[in-house]
Amino acid sequence: MTRLVLIRHGESRGTVDQIVAGPVGCTGLSDLGVRQCEALRDRLSRTGELSDAGVLLASVLPRAVETAQIIAPGLGFEPSEVIEDCELCELHPGAADGLTWTEFGARYGDPGMAAHPYAELSPGGESLAGFHLRAGRALARVVAEYEGQTVVIATHGGVVAVSMTLFLGLPGFGTQVELPTANTSLTEWVYRGPTWEGWSLARYNDAAHLLGGI
């Protein structure tokens, strides 16, 4: 059995400051985001629910790397053991990277990506279709590489949405899936082999560690 656990990063400074947060604009977690990750780490340490994790991966964006490093002890890893993978990043924004969203709107307008899946967010950036292809291939590659293990990935809401399209076989490739995925929530997929009809969604948006506030 292969378990794939996708953890959305903690709240980012980019979200707080309303920045287009690609490799240039991402400056890591906000103070609240750090506390969210610490709450998840403590939960994982207490429950041991992912104690069988064989690997901990993260996208290369600072908010995801910091998330993985903070929760690592709760999984039995050292922060230095986090494996970074650019293919697990959120949609690459291109030339808009680092702008405020207000500046982005003034400079590029609305690209209409929901209706036009091959429209780039900004010059040199990804389209929704391109992002889905890249992230879907990355998830498939990771699952093949770590077959039979519990794989934990600190990643992004967009990648969680792509997993829905990929593993549920939805006919929405290149379309925008609106899912209210909470910061530091867990989405878990289980694969028992083709005789069990492939992937099963074990849980989505599990953020029980945030209940009651932090």
PADRENTOR-320309 format. One record per atom (N, C-alpha, C): y, x, z; residue in one letter. Coordinates in nm, 2 decimals. Layout:
% residues N
yy, xx, zz, rest
Y, X, Z, A
...
% end
This chain:
% residues 214
yy, xx, zz, rest
-0.12, 0.08, 0.00, M
0.00, 0.00, 0.00, M
0.13, 0.09, 0.00, M
0.22, 0.06, -0.08, T
0.35, 0.12, -0.09, T
0.45, 0.03, -0.03, T
0.53, 0.09, 0.06, R
0.64, 0.01, 0.12, R
0.77, 0.08, 0.07, R
0.86, 0.00, 0.02, L
0.99, 0.05, -0.03, L
1.10, -0.02, 0.05, L
1.17, 0.06, 0.14, V
1.28, 0.00, 0.22, V
1.41, 0.05, 0.18, V
1.49, -0.04, 0.13, L
1.63, -0.01, 0.08, L
1.73, -0.05, 0.19, L
1.81, 0.05, 0.24, I
1.91, 0.03, 0.34, I
2.04, 0.05, 0.28, I
2.12, -0.06, 0.28, R
2.26, -0.05, 0.24, R
2.34, 0.04, 0.34, R
2.42, 0.12, 0.29, H
2.50, 0.21, 0.37, H
2.59, 0.13, 0.47, H
2.64, 0.20, 0.57, G
2.73, 0.14, 0.67, G
2.87, 0.12, 0.60, G
2.96, 0.05, 0.67, E
3.09, 0.02, 0.61, E
3.16, 0.15, 0.57, E
3.22, 0.16, 0.46, S
3.28, 0.28, 0.41, S
3.43, 0.28, 0.42, S
3.49, 0.40, 0.42, R
3.63, 0.41, 0.42, R
3.69, 0.35, 0.29, R
3.62, 0.37, 0.18, G
3.66, 0.31, 0.06, G
3.68, 0.16, 0.06, G
3.59, 0.09, 0.13, T
3.60, -0.05, 0.15, T
3.73, -0.09, 0.23, T
3.75, -0.02, 0.34, V
3.86, -0.04, 0.43, V
3.99, -0.02, 0.35, V
4.00, 0.09, 0.28, D
4.12, 0.13, 0.21, D
4.13, 0.07, 0.07, D
4.03, 0.00, 0.03, Q
4.03, -0.07, -0.10, Q
4.04, 0.04, -0.22, Q
3.95, 0.13, -0.21, I
3.95, 0.24, -0.31, I
3.83, 0.23, -0.40, I
3.84, 0.26, -0.53, V
3.73, 0.27, -0.62, V
3.65, 0.39, -0.58, V
3.54, 0.37, -0.51, A
3.48, 0.48, -0.44, A
3.35, 0.54, -0.51, A
3.37, 0.61, -0.62, G
3.27, 0.69, -0.68, G
3.26, 0.82, -0.62, G
3.21, 0.92, -0.69, P
3.20, 1.06, -0.63, P
3.34, 1.12, -0.59, P
3.45, 1.08, -0.66, V
3.58, 1.12, -0.62, V
3.64, 1.04, -0.50, V
3.63, 0.91, -0.51, G
3.70, 0.83, -0.42, G
3.62, 0.80, -0.29, G
3.49, 0.83, -0.28, C
3.41, 0.80, -0.16, C
3.44, 0.91, -0.06, C
3.49, 0.87, 0.06, T
3.51, 0.97, 0.17, T
3.43, 0.94, 0.29, T
3.32, 0.87, 0.27, G
3.22, 0.85, 0.38, G
3.24, 0.72, 0.45, G
3.19, 0.72, 0.57, L
3.18, 0.60, 0.65, L
3.31, 0.58, 0.73, L
3.34, 0.45, 0.76, S
3.45, 0.42, 0.85, S
3.39, 0.43, 1.00, S
3.48, 0.42, 1.10, D
3.43, 0.43, 1.23, D
3.33, 0.31, 1.26, D
3.36, 0.20, 1.21, L
3.27, 0.08, 1.22, L
3.14, 0.12, 1.15, L
3.14, 0.18, 1.04, G
3.02, 0.21, 0.96, G
2.93, 0.31, 1.04, G
2.99, 0.40, 1.11, V
2.92, 0.50, 1.19, V
2.85, 0.42, 1.30, V
2.92, 0.33, 1.37, R
2.86, 0.25, 1.47, R
2.74, 0.16, 1.42, R
2.76, 0.11, 1.31, Q
2.65, 0.03, 1.25, Q
2.53, 0.11, 1.22, Q
2.55, 0.23, 1.17, C
2.43, 0.32, 1.15, C
2.37, 0.36, 1.28, C
2.45, 0.39, 1.38, E
2.39, 0.43, 1.51, E
2.31, 0.31, 1.57, E
2.36, 0.19, 1.55, A
2.28, 0.07, 1.60, A
2.15, 0.06, 1.53, A
2.15, 0.09, 1.40, L
2.02, 0.08, 1.32, L
1.93, 0.20, 1.37, L
1.98, 0.31, 1.39, R
1.90, 0.43, 1.43, R
1.84, 0.39, 1.57, R
1.91, 0.34, 1.66, D
1.86, 0.30, 1.79, D
1.75, 0.19, 1.78, D
1.77, 0.10, 1.69, R
1.67, -0.01, 1.67, R
1.54, 0.05, 1.62, R
1.55, 0.14, 1.52, L
1.43, 0.20, 1.46, L
1.36, 0.29, 1.56, L
1.43, 0.36, 1.64, S
1.37, 0.44, 1.75, S
1.30, 0.35, 1.85, S
1.36, 0.24, 1.88, R
1.30, 0.15, 1.98, R
1.18, 0.07, 1.93, R
1.19, 0.02, 1.81, T
1.08, -0.06, 1.75, T
0.97, 0.02, 1.69, T
1.00, 0.13, 1.63, G
0.90, 0.21, 1.56, G
0.86, 0.14, 1.43, G
0.94, 0.05, 1.38, E
0.89, -0.03, 1.26, E
0.88, 0.05, 1.13, E
0.95, 0.16, 1.13, L
0.94, 0.25, 1.01, L
0.89, 0.39, 1.05, L
0.81, 0.39, 1.16, S
0.76, 0.52, 1.20, S
0.66, 0.59, 1.11, S
0.61, 0.51, 1.01, D
0.52, 0.57, 0.91, D
0.59, 0.62, 0.79, D
0.73, 0.63, 0.79, A
0.80, 0.67, 0.67, A
0.76, 0.81, 0.63, A
0.73, 0.82, 0.50, G
0.69, 0.95, 0.45, G
0.81, 1.03, 0.39, G
0.92, 0.97, 0.36, V
1.03, 1.03, 0.30, V
1.16, 0.95, 0.32, V
1.27, 1.02, 0.33, L
1.40, 0.95, 0.35, L
1.49, 1.01, 0.24, L
1.53, 0.92, 0.15, L
1.62, 0.95, 0.04, L
1.75, 0.89, 0.06, L
1.85, 0.94, -0.02, A
1.99, 0.88, -0.02, A
2.05, 0.91, -0.15, A
2.14, 0.82, -0.19, S
2.23, 0.85, -0.31, S
2.31, 0.97, -0.27, S
2.38, 1.03, -0.36, V
2.46, 1.15, -0.33, V
2.60, 1.11, -0.28, V
2.64, 0.98, -0.28, L
2.77, 0.94, -0.24, L
2.78, 0.96, -0.08, L
2.89, 1.01, -0.03, P
2.90, 1.05, 0.11, P
2.86, 0.93, 0.20, P
2.90, 0.81, 0.17, R
2.87, 0.70, 0.26, R
2.72, 0.67, 0.27, R
2.64, 0.70, 0.17, A
2.50, 0.69, 0.18, A
2.43, 0.81, 0.25, A
2.48, 0.93, 0.22, V
2.43, 1.05, 0.28, V
2.45, 1.04, 0.43, V
2.57, 1.00, 0.47, E
2.60, 0.99, 0.62, E
2.51, 0.89, 0.68, E
2.49, 0.78, 0.61, T
2.40, 0.68, 0.67, T
2.26, 0.73, 0.69, T
2.21, 0.80, 0.59, A
2.07, 0.86, 0.60, A
2.07, 0.96, 0.72, A
2.17, 1.04, 0.72, Q
2.17, 1.15, 0.83, Q
2.17, 1.09, 0.97, Q
2.25, 0.98, 0.99, I
2.26, 0.92, 1.12, I
2.13, 0.85, 1.16, I
2.07, 0.78, 1.06, I
1.94, 0.71, 1.10, I
1.82, 0.79, 1.10, I
1.83, 0.92, 1.05, A
1.71, 1.00, 1.03, A
1.63, 1.02, 1.16, A
1.69, 1.04, 1.28, P
1.61, 1.06, 1.40, P
1.53, 0.93, 1.43, P
1.58, 0.82, 1.40, G
1.51, 0.69, 1.42, G
1.38, 0.68, 1.34, G
1.37, 0.76, 1.24, L
1.25, 0.76, 1.15, L
1.17, 0.88, 1.17, L
1.21, 0.97, 1.26, G
1.13, 1.09, 1.28, G
1.17, 1.21, 1.19, G
1.28, 1.20, 1.13, F
1.33, 1.31, 1.04, F
1.45, 1.38, 1.10, F
1.47, 1.50, 1.06, E
1.60, 1.57, 1.09, E
1.70, 1.54, 0.98, E
1.83, 1.53, 1.01, P
1.93, 1.50, 0.91, P
1.92, 1.60, 0.79, P
1.87, 1.72, 0.81, S
1.86, 1.81, 0.70, S
1.75, 1.78, 0.60, S
1.66, 1.69, 0.64, E
1.54, 1.65, 0.56, E
1.57, 1.54, 0.46, E
1.70, 1.49, 0.46, V
1.73, 1.38, 0.37, V
1.74, 1.44, 0.23, V
1.67, 1.37, 0.13, I
1.67, 1.41, 0.00, I
1.77, 1.33, -0.08, I
1.87, 1.40, -0.14, E
1.97, 1.33, -0.22, E
1.94, 1.31, -0.36, E
1.97, 1.20, -0.42, D
1.93, 1.16, -0.56, D
2.05, 1.08, -0.62, D
2.11, 1.14, -0.72, C
2.23, 1.08, -0.78, C
2.19, 0.95, -0.86, C
2.06, 0.94, -0.90, E
2.02, 0.82, -0.97, E
2.02, 0.70, -0.89, E
2.03, 0.72, -0.75, L
2.02, 0.61, -0.66, L
2.16, 0.56, -0.62, L
2.27, 0.61, -0.69, C
2.40, 0.58, -0.66, C
2.44, 0.44, -0.71, C
2.55, 0.39, -0.66, E
2.61, 0.27, -0.70, E
2.66, 0.29, -0.85, E
2.70, 0.18, -0.91, L
2.76, 0.19, -1.05, L
2.86, 0.30, -1.06, L
2.85, 0.39, -1.16, H
2.95, 0.50, -1.17, H
3.08, 0.44, -1.23, H
3.19, 0.46, -1.16, P
3.31, 0.39, -1.21, P
3.39, 0.46, -1.32, P
3.36, 0.59, -1.35, G
3.44, 0.66, -1.46, G
3.58, 0.69, -1.42, G
3.67, 0.68, -1.51, A
3.81, 0.73, -1.49, A
3.88, 0.66, -1.38, A
3.84, 0.54, -1.34, A
3.90, 0.47, -1.23, A
3.87, 0.53, -1.09, A
3.78, 0.62, -1.08, D
3.73, 0.67, -0.96, D
3.85, 0.73, -0.88, D
3.86, 0.68, -0.75, G
3.97, 0.73, -0.66, G
4.10, 0.65, -0.66, G
4.11, 0.56, -0.76, L
4.23, 0.47, -0.76, L
4.21, 0.36, -0.66, L
4.32, 0.30, -0.61, T
4.31, 0.18, -0.53, T
4.27, 0.07, -0.63, T
4.22, -0.04, -0.58, W
4.18, -0.15, -0.67, W
4.30, -0.21, -0.73, W
4.42, -0.21, -0.66, T
4.54, -0.26, -0.72, T
4.58, -0.17, -0.84, T
4.57, -0.04, -0.82, E
4.60, 0.05, -0.93, E
4.51, 0.03, -1.05, E
4.38, 0.01, -1.01, F
4.28, -0.01, -1.12, F
4.32, -0.14, -1.20, F
4.35, -0.25, -1.13, G
4.39, -0.37, -1.20, G
4.51, -0.35, -1.29, G
4.61, -0.28, -1.24, A
4.73, -0.25, -1.32, A
4.70, -0.17, -1.45, A
4.61, -0.07, -1.43, R
4.59, 0.02, -1.54, R
4.48, -0.03, -1.64, R
4.38, -0.09, -1.59, Y
4.27, -0.13, -1.68, Y
4.25, -0.28, -1.69, Y
4.30, -0.36, -1.61, G
4.28, -0.50, -1.61, G
4.14, -0.54, -1.58, G
4.10, -0.66, -1.60, D
3.97, -0.71, -1.57, D
3.87, -0.68, -1.69, D
3.77, -0.59, -1.67, P
3.68, -0.57, -1.78, P
3.59, -0.68, -1.82, P
3.58, -0.78, -1.73, G
3.50, -0.90, -1.76, G
3.35, -0.86, -1.76, G
3.30, -0.78, -1.67, M
3.17, -0.73, -1.67, M
3.06, -0.84, -1.65, M
3.10, -0.94, -1.58, A
3.00, -1.05, -1.55, A
2.96, -1.12, -1.68, A
3.06, -1.13, -1.77, A
3.03, -1.20, -1.90, A
2.99, -1.10, -2.01, A
3.03, -0.97, -1.99, H
3.01, -0.87, -2.09, H
2.93, -0.75, -2.03, H
2.80, -0.76, -2.03, P
2.72, -0.66, -1.95, P
2.73, -0.52, -2.01, P
2.78, -0.50, -2.13, Y
2.79, -0.37, -2.19, Y
2.93, -0.32, -2.18, Y
3.02, -0.39, -2.11, A
3.16, -0.34, -2.09, A
3.16, -0.24, -1.98, A
3.22, -0.12, -2.00, E
3.24, -0.02, -1.90, E
3.34, -0.06, -1.80, E
3.32, -0.03, -1.67, L
3.42, -0.06, -1.57, L
3.56, 0.01, -1.60, L
3.55, 0.13, -1.65, S
3.67, 0.20, -1.70, S
3.61, 0.31, -1.79, S
3.70, 0.38, -1.87, P
3.65, 0.48, -1.96, P
3.56, 0.58, -1.89, P
3.45, 0.61, -1.95, G
3.35, 0.70, -1.90, G
3.26, 0.65, -1.79, G
3.28, 0.53, -1.75, G
3.20, 0.46, -1.65, G
3.08, 0.39, -1.70, G
3.00, 0.33, -1.61, E
2.89, 0.26, -1.65, E
2.92, 0.11, -1.68, E
2.84, 0.05, -1.76, S
2.83, -0.09, -1.77, S
2.73, -0.15, -1.68, S
2.73, -0.28, -1.66, L
2.62, -0.33, -1.57, L
2.48, -0.31, -1.63, L
2.48, -0.32, -1.77, A
2.35, -0.30, -1.83, A
2.30, -0.15, -1.81, A
2.40, -0.06, -1.83, G
2.36, 0.08, -1.81, G
2.32, 0.11, -1.67, G
2.39, 0.05, -1.57, F
2.36, 0.07, -1.43, F
2.22, 0.02, -1.40, F
2.19, -0.10, -1.45, H
2.06, -0.16, -1.42, H
1.95, -0.07, -1.48, H
1.97, -0.02, -1.60, L
1.87, 0.07, -1.66, L
1.85, 0.19, -1.57, L
1.96, 0.26, -1.54, R
1.95, 0.38, -1.46, R
1.89, 0.36, -1.32, R
1.94, 0.26, -1.25, A
1.89, 0.24, -1.11, A
1.74, 0.19, -1.12, A
1.71, 0.10, -1.22, G
1.57, 0.05, -1.23, G
1.48, 0.17, -1.25, G
1.51, 0.25, -1.34, R
1.43, 0.37, -1.37, R
1.41, 0.46, -1.25, R
1.52, 0.47, -1.17, A
1.51, 0.56, -1.05, A
1.42, 0.50, -0.95, A
1.42, 0.37, -0.93, L
1.33, 0.30, -0.83, L
1.19, 0.31, -0.88, L
1.17, 0.29, -1.01, A
1.03, 0.31, -1.06, A
0.98, 0.45, -1.04, A
1.06, 0.55, -1.07, R
1.02, 0.69, -1.05, R
0.99, 0.72, -0.91, R
1.07, 0.68, -0.82, V
1.05, 0.70, -0.68, V
0.92, 0.64, -0.63, V
0.90, 0.52, -0.67, V
0.77, 0.45, -0.63, V
0.65, 0.52, -0.68, V
0.66, 0.57, -0.80, A
0.55, 0.64, -0.86, A
0.52, 0.78, -0.79, A
0.64, 0.84, -0.76, E
0.63, 0.97, -0.69, E
0.57, 0.97, -0.55, E
0.60, 0.86, -0.48, Y
0.56, 0.85, -0.34, Y
0.46, 0.73, -0.32, Y
0.38, 0.71, -0.42, E
0.28, 0.60, -0.42, E
0.19, 0.60, -0.29, E
0.18, 0.49, -0.23, G
0.10, 0.48, -0.11, G
0.17, 0.51, 0.02, G
0.30, 0.55, 0.01, Q
0.37, 0.58, 0.13, Q
0.48, 0.48, 0.16, Q
0.54, 0.50, 0.28, T
0.66, 0.42, 0.31, T
0.78, 0.50, 0.28, T
0.86, 0.45, 0.18, V
0.97, 0.52, 0.13, V
1.10, 0.45, 0.18, V
1.19, 0.52, 0.24, V
1.32, 0.47, 0.29, V
1.43, 0.53, 0.21, V
1.52, 0.44, 0.16, I
1.63, 0.49, 0.08, I
1.76, 0.43, 0.14, I
1.86, 0.52, 0.17, A
1.99, 0.48, 0.20, A
2.07, 0.47, 0.07, A
2.11, 0.35, 0.04, T
2.16, 0.33, -0.10, T
2.28, 0.23, -0.09, T
2.29, 0.14, -0.19, H
2.40, 0.06, -0.21, H
2.36, -0.09, -0.25, H
2.46, -0.18, -0.23, G
2.43, -0.32, -0.25, G
2.39, -0.34, -0.40, G
2.45, -0.27, -0.49, G
2.41, -0.29, -0.63, G
2.27, -0.25, -0.66, G
2.22, -0.15, -0.59, V
2.08, -0.10, -0.61, V
1.99, -0.21, -0.55, V
2.02, -0.26, -0.44, V
1.94, -0.37, -0.38, V
1.93, -0.49, -0.48, V
2.04, -0.52, -0.54, A
2.04, -0.63, -0.64, A
1.96, -0.60, -0.76, A
1.96, -0.47, -0.81, V
1.87, -0.43, -0.92, V
1.73, -0.44, -0.88, V
1.69, -0.41, -0.76, S
1.55, -0.42, -0.71, S
1.51, -0.57, -0.73, S
1.59, -0.66, -0.70, M
1.56, -0.81, -0.72, M
1.52, -0.83, -0.86, M
1.60, -0.79, -0.96, T
1.57, -0.81, -1.10, T
1.45, -0.74, -1.14, T
1.43, -0.62, -1.09, L
1.31, -0.54, -1.13, L
1.18, -0.59, -1.08, L
1.18, -0.61, -0.95, F
1.05, -0.64, -0.88, F
1.01, -0.79, -0.88, F
1.11, -0.88, -0.89, L
1.09, -1.02, -0.90, L
1.07, -1.07, -1.05, L
1.10, -0.97, -1.14, G
1.09, -1.01, -1.28, G
1.19, -1.11, -1.33, G
1.31, -1.10, -1.28, L
1.41, -1.20, -1.32, L
1.46, -1.17, -1.46, L
1.50, -1.27, -1.53, P
1.54, -1.25, -1.67, P
1.69, -1.22, -1.68, P
1.74, -1.15, -1.58, G
1.89, -1.13, -1.57, G
1.93, -0.99, -1.59, G
1.86, -0.91, -1.67, F
1.90, -0.77, -1.69, F
2.04, -0.76, -1.74, F
2.12, -0.68, -1.68, G
2.25, -0.66, -1.72, G
2.35, -0.76, -1.67, G
2.30, -0.85, -1.59, T
2.39, -0.95, -1.54, T
2.43, -0.92, -1.39, T
2.53, -0.98, -1.34, Q
2.58, -0.95, -1.21, Q
2.51, -1.04, -1.11, Q
2.43, -0.99, -1.02, V
2.36, -1.06, -0.92, V
2.44, -1.06, -0.79, V
2.49, -1.18, -0.75, E
2.57, -1.19, -0.63, E
2.49, -1.21, -0.51, E
2.47, -1.10, -0.42, L
2.39, -1.11, -0.30, L
2.48, -1.06, -0.19, L
2.48, -1.13, -0.08, P
2.56, -1.09, 0.04, P
2.49, -0.99, 0.13, P
2.46, -0.87, 0.07, T
2.39, -0.77, 0.14, T
2.47, -0.70, 0.25, T
2.44, -0.71, 0.37, A
2.52, -0.66, 0.48, A
2.51, -0.51, 0.49, A
2.61, -0.45, 0.54, N
2.60, -0.30, 0.57, N
2.49, -0.27, 0.67, N
2.42, -0.17, 0.64, T
2.30, -0.12, 0.72, T
2.18, -0.22, 0.73, T
2.19, -0.32, 0.64, S
2.07, -0.41, 0.64, S
1.95, -0.35, 0.57, S
1.83, -0.40, 0.60, L
1.71, -0.35, 0.54, L
1.66, -0.46, 0.44, L
1.62, -0.41, 0.32, T
1.55, -0.50, 0.23, T
1.41, -0.42, 0.20, T
1.30, -0.49, 0.22, E
1.17, -0.42, 0.21, E
1.08, -0.49, 0.11, E
1.03, -0.40, 0.02, W
0.93, -0.44, -0.08, W
0.80, -0.38, -0.05, W
0.69, -0.46, -0.07, V
0.56, -0.41, -0.05, V
0.47, -0.42, -0.18, V
0.40, -0.32, -0.22, Y
0.32, -0.32, -0.34, Y
0.18, -0.29, -0.30, Y
0.09, -0.39, -0.32, R
-0.05, -0.38, -0.29, R
-0.14, -0.35, -0.41, R
-0.08, -0.33, -0.52, G
-0.16, -0.31, -0.64, G
-0.16, -0.43, -0.73, G
-0.20, -0.41, -0.86, P
-0.19, -0.52, -0.96, P
-0.28, -0.64, -0.93, P
-0.39, -0.62, -0.85, T
-0.47, -0.74, -0.82, T
-0.40, -0.83, -0.72, T
-0.29, -0.79, -0.66, W
-0.22, -0.87, -0.57, W
-0.08, -0.91, -0.63, W
-0.08, -0.91, -0.77, E
0.04, -0.95, -0.84, E
0.16, -0.87, -0.81, E
0.14, -0.74, -0.79, G
0.25, -0.65, -0.79, G
0.33, -0.65, -0.66, G
0.46, -0.66, -0.67, W
0.55, -0.65, -0.56, W
0.58, -0.78, -0.48, W
0.59, -0.77, -0.35, S
0.62, -0.88, -0.27, S
0.75, -0.84, -0.19, S
0.84, -0.94, -0.17, L
0.96, -0.92, -0.09, L
0.93, -0.95, 0.05, L
0.92, -0.85, 0.14, A
0.88, -0.87, 0.28, A
1.00, -0.91, 0.36, A
1.12, -0.86, 0.33, R
1.24, -0.90, 0.40, R
1.36, -0.87, 0.32, R
1.47, -0.95, 0.34, Y
1.59, -0.92, 0.27, Y
1.71, -0.93, 0.37, Y
1.80, -0.84, 0.37, N
1.92, -0.84, 0.44, N
1.90, -0.85, 0.59, N
1.80, -0.78, 0.64, D
1.76, -0.78, 0.78, D
1.86, -0.69, 0.86, D
1.96, -0.75, 0.93, A
2.06, -0.68, 1.00, A
2.06, -0.72, 1.15, A
1.94, -0.74, 1.20, A
1.93, -0.79, 1.34, A
2.00, -0.70, 1.44, A
2.01, -0.57, 1.41, H
2.07, -0.48, 1.50, H
2.22, -0.50, 1.52, H
2.28, -0.58, 1.43, L
2.42, -0.60, 1.43, L
2.46, -0.73, 1.50, L
2.36, -0.81, 1.54, L
2.38, -0.94, 1.61, L
2.45, -0.91, 1.74, L
2.55, -0.99, 1.77, G
2.61, -0.98, 1.90, G
2.73, -0.88, 1.90, G
2.75, -0.81, 1.78, G
2.86, -0.72, 1.77, G
2.82, -0.58, 1.81, G
2.90, -0.48, 1.77, I
2.88, -0.34, 1.81, I
3.01, -0.28, 1.85, I
% end
